[in-house]
Amino acid sequence: MAALSFIGRVFFVSVFVLSAYQEFNEFGSDGGPAAKALGPKFNVLSKHVATHIGFELPHVEMKHLILGAIVLKSLGSLLFIFGSSVGALLLLIHQAVASPVLYDFYNYDVDKKEFVQLFFKFSQNLALLGALLFFIGMKNSMPRRSSSSSSKKKGPKAKAN
């Protein structure tokens, strides 16, 4: 049963590993195509935050954000494969922060083609987020085994006739 659980986690985490691997290979000196795609979306988010909340986000290099995402996905994936809730939490943080920024369907009209594509991708990431929440919930709801001497197995009781 443990082997099946491990294999399942490996398949689940392959989404994050392959994504981090692709971003790492294309990174270059400027952050690669991911930084070029994230730049305009981050600028729109900065303007939304500034107008609605009144807080101005500090200037940050896109290549640093991409590098942070690669590290979060890689470290989170490695820890998650071995069943760590911390790894799931790191992946959860990445999904919760990156999904609304990358898949900004809310900036498009419903009848536009971009809206449908972005909403579909956002929904897929929301499913990954839900699976991570489920894993964390299940991990925390399972009783922990104690290695103290009081938990040693006792022999069967003798029947009294």
Phi, psi and chi 1 to 4 in degrees:
 res  aa     phi    psi   chi1   chi2   chi3   chi4
   1 MET       -  -37.8 -165.6   63.9  158.9      -
   2 ALA   -65.7  -35.7      -      -      -      -
   3 ALA   -65.9  -40.3      -      -      -      -
   4 LEU   -65.2  -39.1  -80.1  175.7      -      -
   5 SER   -63.7  -42.3  175.7      -      -      -
   6 PHE   -63.1  -45.5  179.0   77.3      -      -
   7 ILE   -63.5  -40.0  -68.8  169.7      -      -
   8 GLY   -61.9  -42.5      -      -      -      -
   9 ARG   -65.2  -37.4  -73.7 -167.9  -53.6  -91.8
  10 VAL   -63.6  -45.2  168.4      -      -      -
  11 PHE   -64.5  -41.7  -81.1  127.8      -      -
  12 PHE   -62.9  -45.0  178.1   78.5      -      -
  13 VAL   -76.3  -14.2   92.7      -      -      -
  14 SER   -59.5  -28.9   67.3      -      -      -
  15 VAL   -60.0  -46.1  171.7      -      -      -
  16 PHE   -73.2  -40.4  -62.4  102.3      -      -
  17 VAL   -64.3  -47.5  171.0      -      -      -
  18 LEU   -64.3  -37.5  -67.2  173.0      -      -
  19 SER   -65.0  -45.5  170.1      -      -      -
  20 ALA   -64.4  -39.5      -      -      -      -
  21 TYR   -63.0  -44.1 -179.8   73.5      -      -
  22 GLN   -64.2  -45.1  178.1 -173.8    6.8      -
  23 GLU   -63.3  -37.8  -71.7  173.8    4.1      -
  24 PHE   -65.8  -42.3  179.8   75.2      -      -
  25 ASN   -66.1  -31.1  -78.6  -19.1      -      -
  26 GLU   -97.1    4.4  -62.3  173.2  -14.8      -
  27 PHE   -59.8  -55.1 -168.8   71.7      -      -
  28 GLY    63.3 -159.4      -      -      -      -
  29 SER   -88.7  -17.4   62.0      -      -      -
  30 ASP  -110.7    4.7   61.9  -13.4      -      -
  31 GLY    97.7   -6.4      -      -      -      -
  32 GLY    74.2 -166.5      -      -      -      -
  33 PRO   -65.3  -26.6    8.5  -13.5      -      -
  34 ALA   -64.6  -40.5      -      -      -      -
  35 ALA   -67.5  -37.1      -      -      -      -
  36 LYS   -67.0  -35.9  -70.0  179.3 -177.6   90.7
  37 ALA   -76.8  -33.0      -      -      -      -
  38 LEU   -77.2  -30.6 -178.2   63.7      -      -
  39 GLY   -51.5  -57.2      -      -      -      -
  40 PRO   -63.1  -36.3  -18.5   26.2      -      -
  41 LYS   -68.0  -38.3  -67.3  178.6 -176.3 -109.3
  42 PHE   -67.6  -37.0 -173.4   77.2      -      -
  43 ASN   -64.0  -41.6  -68.7  -23.2      -      -
  44 VAL   -63.4  -42.7  169.1      -      -      -
  45 LEU   -61.7  -42.2  174.5   73.0      -      -
  46 SER   -60.4  -41.4  -64.0      -      -      -
  47 LYS   -67.4  -40.6  -71.1  176.1 -173.5  172.4
  48 HIS   -61.1  -45.2  -80.8  -44.8      -      -
  49 VAL   -64.6  -42.3  169.5      -      -      -
  50 ALA   -65.0  -40.7      -      -      -      -
  51 THR   -78.6  -37.3   56.5      -      -      -
  52 HIS   -90.4  -33.6  -65.2  -54.9      -      -
  53 ILE  -105.0  -26.9  -61.3  175.2      -      -
  54 GLY    86.4   10.6      -      -      -      -
  55 PHE  -109.4  126.2  177.8   75.1      -      -
  56 GLU   -93.6  124.8 -168.5  166.6  -37.4      -
  57 LEU   -70.9  139.2  -65.1  175.8      -      -
  58 PRO   -68.9  155.2   22.4  -29.2      -      -
  59 HIS   -68.7  133.4  174.0   73.1      -      -
  60 VAL  -139.2  141.5   63.7      -      -      -
  61 GLU   -70.9  136.1  -68.1  -75.2  -31.3      -
  62 MET   -63.5  -34.0  -71.1  -56.4  113.9      -
  63 LYS   -65.5  -28.7   65.1 -179.9  179.2 -179.8
  64 HIS   -71.6  -38.0  -64.7  145.0      -      -
  65 LEU   -65.6  -41.1  -73.1  178.6      -      -
  66 ILE   -65.4  -42.2  -60.3  -59.0      -      -
  67 LEU   -63.0  -40.5 -172.9   60.4      -      -
  68 GLY   -61.6  -40.5      -      -      -      -
  69 ALA   -65.5  -40.0      -      -      -      -
  70 ILE   -63.2  -44.1  -69.0  170.5      -      -
  71 VAL   -65.3  -45.1  169.0      -      -      -
  72 LEU   -58.8  -47.3  -99.4  179.2      -      -
  73 LYS   -66.6  -41.7  -73.1 -170.9  -87.4 -171.4
  74 SER   -67.8  -51.0  -59.1      -      -      -
  75 LEU   -66.0  -44.1 -176.6   61.1      -      -
  76 GLY   -60.7  -40.5      -      -      -      -
  77 SER   -65.2  -44.5  -62.8      -      -      -
  78 LEU   -61.3  -45.7 -178.5   66.7      -      -
  79 LEU   -68.2  -38.3  -66.9  172.3      -      -
  80 PHE   -65.6  -37.7 -176.7   79.0      -      -
  81 ILE   -57.3  -36.6  -75.0  174.5      -      -
  82 PHE   -90.5   13.8  -65.7  108.2      -      -
  83 GLY    85.1   19.4      -      -      -      -
  84 SER   -84.4  134.0  170.7      -      -      -
  85 SER   -69.7  -27.0  -66.2      -      -      -
  86 VAL   -65.1  -40.5  174.2      -      -      -
  87 GLY   -62.1  -43.0      -      -      -      -
  88 ALA   -63.6  -37.8      -      -      -      -
  89 LEU   -65.6  -40.5 -172.3   63.6      -      -
  90 LEU   -63.0  -43.3  -69.7  174.3      -      -
  91 LEU   -65.9  -36.4  -66.4  173.8      -      -
  92 LEU   -63.5  -43.6 -176.3   84.2      -      -
  93 ILE   -62.0  -43.5  -70.3  169.0      -      -
  94 HIS   -60.4  -47.3  173.7  -93.4      -      -
  95 GLN   -63.6  -42.3  -72.9  -61.9  100.7      -
  96 ALA   -67.3  -32.9      -      -      -      -
  97 VAL   -86.5  -44.1  171.5      -      -      -
  98 ALA   -77.4  -37.6      -      -      -      -
  99 SER   -59.2  -50.0  -66.6      -      -      -
 100 PRO   -65.7  -25.7  -12.6   20.7      -      -
 101 VAL   -80.6  -46.7  175.9      -      -      -
 102 LEU   -71.1  -39.1  -67.3  175.7      -      -
 103 TYR  -110.9   70.2  -52.0  114.7      -      -
 104 ASP   -84.6   60.8   58.4  -18.0      -      -
 105 PHE   -60.8  -26.1   63.5   91.7      -      -
 106 TYR   -68.4  -10.4   44.0   84.2      -      -
 107 ASN   -91.5    2.4  -72.8  -32.5      -      -
 108 TYR  -122.0  155.0  -63.5   91.7      -      -
 109 ASP   -71.9  151.8  -70.0  -30.7      -      -
 110 VAL   -61.9  -32.4  177.3      -      -      -
 111 ASP   -83.9    0.7   54.9  -15.4      -      -
 112 LYS   -83.4  149.5  -61.9  -82.1 -175.4  176.7
 113 LYS   -64.1  -38.4  179.7 -177.9  173.4 -175.9
 114 GLU   -62.3  -36.6  -68.5   88.2    2.5      -
 115 PHE   -58.8  -48.1  176.1   86.6      -      -
 116 VAL   -63.8  -45.5  174.8      -      -      -
 117 GLN   -62.8  -47.7  -68.9  172.7  -20.0      -
 118 LEU   -68.2  -37.9  -69.2  170.1      -      -
 119 PHE   -66.3  -37.9 -173.4   72.8      -      -
 120 PHE   -63.5  -46.0 -177.5   71.2      -      -
 121 LYS   -66.3  -38.5  -70.4  179.4 -179.8 -180.0
 122 PHE   -62.4  -41.2  179.2   79.8      -      -
 123 SER   -64.0  -38.0  -61.2      -      -      -
 124 GLN   -63.4  -42.5  -73.5  176.7  -28.6      -
 125 ASN   -68.5  -30.6  -81.0   -2.7      -      -
 126 LEU   -66.3  -35.2 -153.8   57.4      -      -
 127 ALA   -66.0  -40.8      -      -      -      -
 128 LEU   -62.8  -39.7  -70.8  173.7      -      -
 129 LEU   -62.2  -42.8 -168.5   96.5      -      -
 130 GLY   -64.1  -38.8      -      -      -      -
 131 ALA   -65.5  -37.8      -      -      -      -
 132 LEU   -66.9  -41.0  -71.0  166.0      -      -
 133 LEU   -62.4  -39.8  -75.2  171.7      -      -
 134 PHE   -62.4  -44.4 -179.7   77.4      -      -
 135 PHE   -60.8  -46.4  175.6   82.5      -      -
 136 ILE   -63.5  -41.9  -67.5  170.5      -      -
 137 GLY   -63.8  -43.2      -      -      -      -
 138 MET   -67.5  -38.6  -70.8  -59.8  -67.4      -
 139 LYS   -63.9  -38.6 -168.3   81.0  169.9  165.4
 140 ASN   -81.2  -18.3  -68.4  -26.8      -      -
 141 SER   -90.3  -13.4   69.8      -      -      -
 142 MET   -79.7  135.3  -65.3  174.0   68.2      -
 143 PRO   -67.0  141.5   20.1  -26.3      -      -
 144 ARG   -86.1  142.6  -67.1 -162.0  164.2   72.1
 145 ARG   -81.1  135.9  -63.5  179.7 -171.0  174.1
 146 SER  -103.7  147.3   74.0      -      -      -
 147 SER  -103.2   18.2   59.0      -      -      -
 148 SER   -76.9  168.0   65.6      -      -      -
 149 SER   -70.9  -19.6   59.9      -      -      -
 150 SER   -74.2  -13.5   64.8      -      -      -
 151 SER   -97.8   11.8   67.3      -      -      -
 152 LYS   -66.7  145.9  -69.2 -178.0 -180.0  177.1
 153 LYS   -69.1  137.4  -71.2 -171.7  175.9 -178.6
 154 LYS   -98.0  149.6  -62.7  178.8 -178.0  176.5
 155 GLY   -70.9  165.4      -      -      -      -
 156 PRO   -66.9  145.4   19.9  -26.7      -      -
 157 LYS   -75.6  144.2  -67.8 -176.7  178.9 -179.6
 158 ALA   -79.3  140.8      -      -      -      -
 159 LYS   -77.9  137.3  -72.4 -173.3  178.2  179.8
 160 ALA   -99.4  125.0      -      -      -      -
 161 ASN   -95.3      -  -68.9  -20.5      -      -
